Amino acid sequence: MVDGSAVQTLSEDEAWSLLGTRSLGRIATSVGDQPEIFPINFHVADGKIYFRTAAGAKLSEIAVNNRLAFEADQTDDDGGWSVIAKGHAKILVTTHDIEEADKLPLRSWVPTLKYDYVEITVDDISARRFTFGPEPDRYGNQ
């Protein structure tokens, strides 16, 4: 029997709070029954997730299917947490939206130019905290 305390479901507020402590996550897209996962550096502001990118697969896939999943997590020797968000991505194109996004503390980690901003409006967010430990004996032997 699995100990229920090893996995704790967190509130939406806790999920957003945890996201605010991280800057590296992943988005999952799907176009033509081909799922893709991309690492991104991100920033959370006003209940939305923002990231910058260059022209390429991420932007192309979002233009075809703007529904995506996002995940960020953290672990250490004792446990960790994971936040998963699902929502709609919007490539920012208006001067006003881009100027506002430019004010966010969102900078590229690699020495490449990334001119495009994407805003994720979250429809659903969930989070779990995990406590690591040995797997229990599945047969109940002691």
C-alpha positions in Angstrom: 0.0 0.0 0.0 1.3 3.5 -0.9 1.6 6.0 1.9 -0.7 8.9 0.9 1.7 11.4 2.5 4.3 10.8 -0.2 2.3 12.8 -2.7 0.5 16.0 -1.6 -1.9 17.9 -3.9 -1.4 21.6 -3.6 -3.8 24.5 -4.2 -3.8 26.8 -7.3 -2.3 29.6 -5.2 0.5 27.3 -4.1 1.1 26.3 -7.7 1.4 29.9 -8.9 3.7 30.7 -5.9 6.0 27.8 -6.8 6.1 28.9 -10.4 7.3 32.3 -9.3 10.4 30.7 -7.8 11.6 29.1 -11.0 12.7 30.3 -14.4 13.2 27.1 -16.4 10.3 25.0 -17.6 9.0 23.0 -20.5 6.1 23.4 -23.0 4.5 20.6 -24.7 2.8 21.2 -28.1 1.1 18.9 -30.6 0.6 19.3 -34.3 -0.5 16.6 -36.7 -0.4 14.0 -33.9 3.3 14.7 -33.3 3.9 15.8 -29.7 7.0 18.0 -29.0 8.6 19.2 -25.8 10.7 22.4 -25.6 12.7 23.7 -22.7 12.0 27.4 -22.1 13.0 30.1 -19.6 9.9 31.8 -18.4 8.4 34.5 -16.2 5.1 34.5 -14.3 3.1 37.8 -14.2 -0.6 38.6 -13.6 -1.6 35.0 -13.7 0.0 34.3 -17.1 3.2 32.6 -18.2 5.5 34.5 -20.6 8.6 33.4 -22.6 10.7 34.6 -25.4 11.8 32.6 -28.4 13.2 32.9 -31.9 11.5 32.0 -35.2 11.4 28.2 -35.5 9.5 25.1 -34.4 8.0 26.5 -31.2 6.4 29.5 -32.9 5.3 27.4 -35.9 3.6 24.9 -33.8 1.9 27.5 -31.6 0.6 29.2 -34.8 -1.0 25.9 -35.9 -2.3 24.8 -32.5 -2.2 27.3 -29.7 -3.3 24.7 -27.0 -0.3 23.6 -25.0 0.9 22.2 -21.7 3.5 23.7 -19.5 5.5 22.1 -16.7 8.1 23.3 -14.2 9.5 21.5 -11.2 12.2 21.3 -8.6 13.8 18.4 -6.7 16.4 17.9 -4.0 17.6 14.8 -2.1 14.4 14.7 0.0 11.6 15.4 -2.5 10.3 17.9 -4.9 7.3 19.5 -6.6 5.8 19.7 -10.0 3.4 22.3 -11.5 1.5 21.5 -14.7 -0.5 24.2 -16.5 -2.7 23.9 -19.6 -3.8 26.8 -21.7 -3.7 28.9 -24.8 -0.6 30.5 -26.2 -0.6 33.8 -27.9 2.2 35.2 -29.9 2.5 38.9 -29.0 2.3 41.1 -32.1 1.1 44.6 -31.0 3.6 47.3 -30.1 1.9 47.8 -26.8 2.0 44.1 -25.8 5.6 43.8 -26.9 6.6 46.9 -25.0 4.9 45.6 -21.8 6.6 42.2 -22.2 9.9 43.9 -22.7 9.6 45.2 -19.2 9.5 41.7 -17.7 12.7 40.2 -16.2 12.9 37.8 -19.1 16.2 37.4 -20.7 17.6 34.7 -23.0 20.0 32.3 -21.3 21.9 31.5 -24.5 23.6 34.1 -26.7 20.9 34.2 -29.4 18.5 36.9 -30.4 14.9 36.1 -29.4 12.5 38.7 -30.7 9.2 36.9 -30.2 7.2 36.9 -27.0 4.6 34.3 -26.2 1.9 34.7 -23.5 0.2 31.6 -22.1 -3.3 32.1 -20.6 -3.7 29.3 -18.2 -7.1 27.4 -18.2 -6.0 24.8 -15.7 -3.2 24.6 -13.2 -2.3 21.8 -10.8 0.6 21.1 -8.4 2.0 18.3 -6.4 4.7 18.0 -3.7 6.6 14.7 -3.5 8.5 13.1 -0.6 11.2 10.7 -1.8 11.9 7.4 -0.1 12.2 3.7 -0.8 9.5 1.9 -2.6 7.2 0.0 -0.1 7.2 -3.8 -0.3 4.5 -4.4 -2.8 3.7 -7.8 -1.3 3.3 -6.6 2.3 6.2 -8.7 3.5 8.0 -7.4 6.5 
